[in-house]
Amino acid sequence: HIPQGPVCTNLGLKPGQRLIVKGKISPSAKSFVLNLGKDASHVGLHFNPRFDAHGDVNTIVCNSKKVDEWGAEHRETVFPFQKGGTAEIAFNVNQNDLTVHIPGHQFTFPNRLGLAVFDYFDTQGDFTVQSISWE
């Protein structure tokens, strides 16, 4: 069972805006997930840092989901997260992609679903949200 964190709906994030998430990573963390999309079935960005899960060690796996179909996995080998530490992750919404800002690194992920607005956000796994803000 993966612990489910807060779920936000009706965020209304549009290009030019960003979502900033701060939280604490569990000391025994295996992985955690931040999802951003239209709703639970239409996830534009599935952001999944894995300390040790599904055969991945210290890797960030990103993907998208349309209803029950996952896309191609995108892997980032920069891994700035520490078990028991805190993390600040920012998602900038652009016209055709999302820029993900993690400590000391950033990368983009395409807006595969062509979402004009990101209304949905949730967290799962070994991560406790301390604050969520958007601008």
C-alpha positions in Angstrom: 0.0 0.0 0.0 1.4 3.4 -1.0 0.5 6.2 1.4 -1.6 8.9 -0.4 -0.9 12.5 0.4 -3.0 15.5 -0.3 -4.9 15.9 -3.5 -5.5 19.3 -5.0 -8.1 19.9 -7.7 -9.1 23.1 -9.7 -5.5 24.4 -9.5 -5.9 26.2 -12.8 -2.2 26.3 -13.6 -1.6 27.8 -17.1 1.5 28.5 -19.1 3.6 31.0 -17.4 2.7 29.8 -13.9 4.4 27.5 -11.6 3.7 25.2 -8.7 6.2 24.9 -5.8 6.1 21.9 -3.5 8.1 21.6 -0.4 8.2 18.5 1.7 10.0 16.0 3.9 11.3 12.7 2.6 10.8 9.7 4.9 14.1 8.3 6.4 13.3 4.9 5.0 12.1 6.2 1.6 11.9 3.8 -1.3 10.2 6.2 -3.7 7.6 9.0 -3.9 5.4 10.4 -6.6 4.1 13.9 -7.5 1.4 13.9 -10.2 0.3 16.9 -12.1 -2.5 16.8 -14.7 -6.2 17.2 -15.5 -7.5 14.6 -13.1 -6.4 11.2 -11.6 -6.8 9.5 -15.0 -5.1 12.2 -17.1 -1.6 12.8 -15.7 0.5 15.2 -17.7 3.5 14.6 -15.5 4.1 11.7 -13.2 7.3 12.6 -11.3 8.7 9.6 -9.5 12.1 9.8 -7.6 13.2 6.2 -6.8 15.7 5.6 -4.1 15.3 1.9 -4.6 12.1 0.8 -6.4 11.2 -1.2 -9.5 14.8 -2.0 -10.2 15.9 1.7 -10.2 18.3 3.1 -7.7 18.6 6.9 -7.2 16.8 7.7 -10.4 14.0 10.1 -11.3 11.5 8.5 -13.6 8.9 10.7 -15.3 6.0 9.6 -17.4 2.5 10.6 -18.5 -0.8 8.7 -18.2 -3.9 9.0 -20.4 -6.8 7.1 -18.8 -5.0 3.8 -18.1 -2.2 4.1 -20.7 1.2 5.0 -19.6 3.6 6.7 -22.1 7.4 6.1 -22.5 9.4 6.5 -19.3 11.9 9.4 -19.2 14.8 9.0 -16.8 17.0 11.6 -15.1 20.2 10.4 -13.5 20.7 13.6 -11.5 19.4 12.7 -8.0 19.6 15.4 -5.4 17.2 13.9 -2.9 18.3 12.5 0.5 16.4 10.0 2.7 15.2 11.9 5.8 15.9 15.2 4.1 13.7 18.0 2.7 13.0 18.8 -0.9 11.7 21.7 -2.9 10.4 20.9 -6.3 9.0 23.5 -8.7 7.0 22.8 -11.9 6.9 25.6 -14.5 4.1 25.2 -17.0 5.1 26.2 -20.5 3.2 26.1 -23.8 4.4 22.7 -24.9 6.2 21.3 -21.9 6.9 21.5 -18.2 10.2 22.6 -16.7 11.0 20.7 -13.5 13.3 22.4 -11.0 15.0 20.2 -8.5 17.9 21.2 -6.2 20.8 22.1 -8.5 19.2 20.8 -11.7 16.4 21.3 -14.1 14.9 19.4 -17.0 11.9 19.6 -19.3 9.1 17.1 -19.9 6.8 17.4 -22.9 3.1 18.2 -22.4 2.1 14.9 -24.1 -1.6 15.2 -23.3 -1.7 18.8 -24.8 -3.3 20.1 -21.6 -4.1 23.8 -21.7 -4.5 23.9 -18.0 -3.2 21.7 -15.1 -6.0 21.4 -12.5 -4.9 18.3 -10.6 -2.0 17.6 -8.2 -1.4 14.7 -5.8 1.4 13.1 -3.9 2.0 9.5 -3.0 4.7 7.5 -1.3 7.5 8.4 1.1 7.0 12.2 1.0 5.1 14.5 3.4 4.0 17.8 1.9 4.9 20.8 4.1 3.7 23.5 1.7 2.3 23.9 -1.8 2.2 27.3 -3.5 1.7 28.6 -6.9 2.4 31.8 -8.7 
